[in-house]
């Protein structure tokens, strides 16, 4: 376009010089078609382009100095065709020229075809170095000509560009853009006067032979241009764009813009009044001010009226998430003030509405480094509304091929992407007063994230829940390969009964649970993480009750098999209070080992030791109950000789083995008890008979003394 403008200006200057030299008289006797070759040669010498005038050159002199050129072709030497033109017309009122003013009637450019081709290293619109030098000399001569007699005023009735086409081809990328039906019309163009402008065009984008995008656009505005002062104003701006693309689905995407622009380029200032920006169902309004273009500062306000995010995503060709609440994500809005230091875009204060939840805070983007800083506080969020609808399918369950190998239980699919982690340049602090998720309630949630150069530190994952606290931290180091993961976990005083009731509707165990853990892992898949999981953990539960305990009943029933002990199992209490329960765990490459699980129960103590192999999905654990005093006293009275005896239960099998089959009491304990009790009864029976015999001869006291020495009682 710059080349064509320069060419038209050159022709205009040529005509003006001709008039100044007495061309009024010559115009009646000279046919400009006789000088086509000279005009084409002048274009080559002054502009460095090959100009072919294939049609007629028409002109008139009085009262209008008019010029019409038909069927023009332009190219740089030895380059593909750059442009063709059906017709160009312009006319200048003759008499005002003598006073230094230019009054034109309509300027018409019809059938312009601009063909831009690049190979990645060269193109057809800049020409060779020699062409550039020739063009520069031509421009210098034109500048000297213009400076010698500046025009005092410019007044053009209108400018019309009709049926224009633009074609841009990138041969290296195999893509092209075609702009068709480009039409531009203006009203009167005069100093310090608004210029009505209307523009319309249709654009197609191709990748190879496949069309990827089709777009139509219309624009109307009133422009006031001060070219000398570099001041530009657009008022009554109204633009509409309709986009069709396979990526957007079958429905076209519509964009509308209404507003005005006031730009002072010399002062490096632009003010934009956004009366309405409509994208599908999203409507934005506001004002934006930009100063100092090199290191811009922003001011103003931006408002997004509440909109249906699902509908917007659908119209953008994206899959809208399915939510358990159909009304979730249907009322999203934003309000923000634009502020901040130079070279940053800051939204502060920022108010974000997500259905019934409101977040307030700030967002800052560093325009140079693209670093983002976010600080948001929310009131109450029911996350269950945004979870997928309940499904009867047990998704994600993978069974082991056998209890020894674990099969393909743990997926090797990468679930933690490394490249997005490396690209993060973020500092975020998020707080939420209340959260409901999966039926659980939590308060005072907090999250602090720092992510730079592949190192992601989540230094704060906090929550208060069920009379206790959760304080966690996670570090992801994507600077190393494989990905390194570190977890620091601390739970204090969480009432496990309240938690389990909220999750399942019932609580088999109650008490205040506390836990600490320092864990590490590596890799991007569940398989890699499970197989590399290592560290230490401790768990403690205090002041609780185990409901429906099977251990006590199993023991009572087992002991009841020893008929001589006489136990009433029908009265076994199905709840067991405990004072303290806990243990320490060591994890190495996914194998969890424990040697000191202990619990102080009512009249009993519980001990456990063993291991859980996560990679192989195997359990090998031993639990033991020891009676400290009369078992549950009135409900399950036992012989005092059972106090201090451990009743073990062995649990061994895979994660898929039913608990009833995985865990079973150690029968040898009951067999030994039977033997011991039988021996005791035999000893008592033999002792009694011997005592009777000896008593006759030695007397009662002598017999008892002798038997005590023989049997030890």
C-alpha positions, 0 to 999 in steps of 0.5 A: 500500500505504501508503494501504491500511495507513493506512486499515486502521489508521484503522478499527482505531483507530475500533474501539478508540475505540468499545470505550473508550467503552462500545461493548461494549454498543452492539455488540449493538444497533448494525448498522455497515452503517447507518453506511456513508455516515458511514464513507465520508465520514470516509475522504474527510475524513481520508484524501482518498480516495473509499471505497465499501463495496459489501458487508456490514460484519460485526463481533463483540465478545466475546471477540474484537473482530472486523471484516470488510469486503467489496467495497471500492473506493478512488480519489482524486476524479476519478482512475481506480480505484486499488484494489478489495478482495474482503474484509478481516478482522481480530479483536482479543482484547478483554480485553488491550486494557484493559492496552494490549496488542493480541493479534490473530488472523489478518489476512486481505486477499483479492482486492486489486487495485491499479491504478497509472497514470502519464502521465509528469506525473500519476498516480492514487495521489497525488491533488491538492494538496487531497487531500494536505492533507486526508490530512496533517491526517488523519495528524496527528490519528492521530498525536496519537491514537496518542501519547496512549495507546501500545500496550504490545505487538503480537501477531498470529497471522498475516497473509495476503494472497491473490489480490492483483493489481498493475497499473502502467501508464506511458501515456507509455512505452506499457508496463505491468507486471502482478503476478498471484497475489500471495500473502503469508503470515506466522507469528506476529508478536510483539516480539523473535520471528522471523516466518516469511514466505512470498511468491509472485507471477507478473509479466508485462511488456508493451510495447504489446500485446507481452509482453516478459517473464514471471517467477514467484518464490517466497520464504521467510524468517524475519524479526526486525523491531525497527521502533522501533530500525530493525533487521531480520534475515532468516535462512534466506532462500530465493528462486527466480526463473524468467524467460521472455523472447524475448530469452533464447530458448526455455528459462527462466532460473532464479535461486536465492538462499540467505543471510541479511541483518542490517540496522541502518538507524539505524547505516547498516549491512547485512551480507549472507551469500551462502550461494549465488547461482545464475544458470543454471550460475553459482554465487556465494558470499560475504559483503558488508558495507555501511556509511554509505549516503550514501558506502558502504564495502564489506567481505567476500569474493566467490567465483564457482566455475568455470563454463562461460561459453558455456553461461551466454551461451546461457542468457542468450539471447546468442550464444556465441562459436565457438572453435577449441578447444571447451573454451575458455571452459568454466572461468571463475572469480573470487575477490576480497576487497571493500575500499577507501575510501568511495564505491568498490567495490574487489576487492583482491586479485582472482584471475580464472581463464580456463581454464588462465590465472590473472590476479591484481590489483585492480579499483576502481569509483568509485560516484560517477563510475563511473570504473574502475581495473584492474590485472591480471597473467597467467601464460600465455595461448594465444589461439589457443584462443579464435580462431574455427575455421579456415575455407576461405573467404577472408573479408574479401578484396575485390578492386579493380575495376581496377588504377587505381581500387582499387574498393571494396577498403577498407570504409567501414563504421565499425569504431571506434565513437565513442560507447563511446569517449566513455563510457569512464572507465577506467585499466587496466594489464594484463601477461601473462608469455607469449602465443601467438597465430596461432602466434607466441610473445611474452613480457612483454606489457604494456598501459596504457590511460587513457580519459576524456572521449573521449580514449583513450591506450594509452601502452604496447603492449609485447612481447618476441618473437623476440630483439627488442622491440616498444614501441608507443603509440596515441592515439584522440581522440573529442573531435574529429570525425572521430576522430583517431588517432596511432601511435608504433611502435618495433621493435628487433632482431626476428629476422625469420627466426624470426618468418616461420618461426613464421608460415609454416613457412619464412623467405625472409629472415633478419636482425634487423629494427628499425623506427620510425614516427610515423603519424596518421590520422582516421576510423572506417572502414578506408577513411577511415584508409587515405586519411588515413594520414600520417607517417614510418617507417624500417626496417632489417634487419641481418646477414641472408640472403635465401633463393632470391633471384631477382634474382641468377639473373635477372641471371646469366641475363640476362648469360648471353645475352651469350654472349661473357661466358661465365657458368655460371648453373647454379651460381648461389647461391640464398641471398644474405647481406646486412650491412644493408638499410633505408630511410626512408618518407614517408606522405601521405594513404595514399601511401607514398614511398621514395627511399633503400632500400638494402642491402649484399649479398654483392659487390653493393648493392641500391637502390630507390625509388618509391611504393605508393598504398594508397588506389588499391592501386597499386605503382610501384617500381624496384629495382636491383642493382649488382655491386661485385666478381666476382658471388658469386665462384666461383658466378657469375663475371662479366667485370670490366667489369660491375662498377659496372653497375646491373641494374634491375627495375621493379615496377608494377601493382595489389595484385592483379597477380601478382608475376611479372607486376608485376616485370620486369628492364629489358631496355635494360641488357642490350641496352646491354651487348650493344652495348658488348661487340660494339663492344669486339670490333669495336674489338679485331678492327679494332685487331689488323688495323691493328696488323699492317699498321702494324707492318710499316711503323712497328714494333710499338711505334709501331703500338701507340702510334698505335692507343692514340691512335685507340681510347683503349685 
